[in-house]
Amino acid sequence: MNTLAFNEVRTYFWSAVFILSNLVLPQLCHLIPQGGVMLAPLSFVIMAGAYTFGWKPALIAAVLSPLVNHYATGMPAWGVLQVMTLKLIVLALVAGFAAQHFRKATLPILAGVVVSAAVLGGLGELALTGGIAATIADFTIGWPGILLQIAGTYLICSKR
């Protein structure tokens, strides 16, 4: 697992790759009814990116991906943009720090990253909106995306 710094060109290259992936993958997922909510493609890219290259490129992508998507496609809707961005930022930081601390990707560690980020993101959502409906939906509707984040990141990181 690499930890890229803000003064490296590769940080911005990989951030751009993540942002582009986060523009294309949701469009493919939206071909399936509720595919965006169910598969959480932005979360998958951010988690795998943070675990592979560190929190810095993932953080840049977490901040910019929802904005780029909103202005390019209208999704996510403006009303959920702030909460989605917050949850992606939390995921980028938690995944990046877990990768740096544990120096390996195991299924239990990755599951812990997803649960920790969901709890922290849910608390942030509660603070911003007064409700946690989207966080509950992350688990009830989004369980395939959670499994994709865990298994996909594991497969990507175990090949390195």
Secondary structure by P-SEA (a helix, b strand, c coil): ccccccccaaaaaaaaaaaaaaacaaaaaacccccccccaaaaaaaaaaaaacccaaaaaaaacaaaaaaaacccccccaaaaaaaaaaaaaaaaaaaaaacccccaaaaaaaaaaaaaaaaaaaaaacccaaaaaaaccccaaaaaaaaaaaaaaaaac
